Amino acid sequence: QVQLVESGGGLVQAGGSLRLSCAASGRTFSSYPMGWFRQASRKEREFVAAISWSGGSTYYADSVKGRFTISRDNAKNTLYLQMNNLKPEDTAVYYCAPVQGGSPRPDFDSWGQGTQVTVSS
């Protein structure tokens, strides 16, 4: 199964930028569409962005469209999320996972520790 490690989070002021990374183990990484999810305190996990297996198609939640960019490097087994013009409402723990549509794959059960993003006003 795929093992995932998220990194790159931190504390930034509103309007700032961060670049998150998701390092994956497993020989079949390049076969999976991948996505980012986030979970704020006391809230359910929500979809942020996804990318096709080839990297040719991307999908974004309306709340981040135009500000975030998802990308992947299959040769490095790494997924990225470039976050620009951050807002306080982006504050959450960010996770990566293989996806089907806007949901994690139903057979996925190997969530990483996530990476904390905190945006101050």
Secondary structure, DSSP 8 states (H G I E B T S, - for coil): --EEEEE--EEEETT--EEEEEEEESTTGGGS-EEEEEE-TTS--EEEEEE-TTS--EEE-TTTTTTEEEEEEGGGTEEEEEE-S--GGG-EEEEEEEEETTEE-TT-------EEEEEE-
